Amino acid sequence: MNGFTLIEVIISAAILFSAVLTLVPILSIMQTEREVLSTRRLIANDLHDSLQLFLWEEKDKQEVNYTKVIANSHVKYSFQVLSKYVKGCAQWENAKKRKEKFCLYGQPT
């Protein structure tokens, strides 16, 4: 007997659809996580650079706040002078619609 029977075709199609239905959500989650991590890395690098500028140039200011757009995210930056350190924080909403906050500390020279 040559060819496939109807049962064999139905079983192979069911296996194929099961694999597709499993992989598509996983790939979607991976893409979202990649976007979240990429944005977090860009914001952390920008916060570091902004904190360095604040440490070098803003000797008389006690607090600075501003907003910037990075990777389609509105990022709120805040810098505070504490007793010995300067605290720089960035707050934004990530691709998963969750609020994130990242802070760095620096010591003025």
Phi, psi and omega in degrees: 000125182261147175092180181261150174272166181299322180296317179297319179294318180296317180294315180293324177293321178296320177295317179297314179295324177296318179295317179295315180294339176275320185282325183299312177296324179296317178294324178295316178296319179297320179295318179295316179297321178298318179295318179299313181293322179296315178296318179300318179294316178298317181292320179297318178295318180293322177297318178301312180296319180293323178295321177298316178298318179297319180294323184277324191252327189263071183284328187262348183274142179265330182207137178225134176229139173200167181238144182218150177259122177229123178053047179063021176241134175277115186250126178262119179259141174218137179234130180232141175267116176266191185303304181245347189235164171248129180255123176244126181234149174234134178234139180200171176252124185277183183294341177269010180064033176248144179284136177233151177220134180225129183235146173231154179239145178220157179247119179294148180267000000 
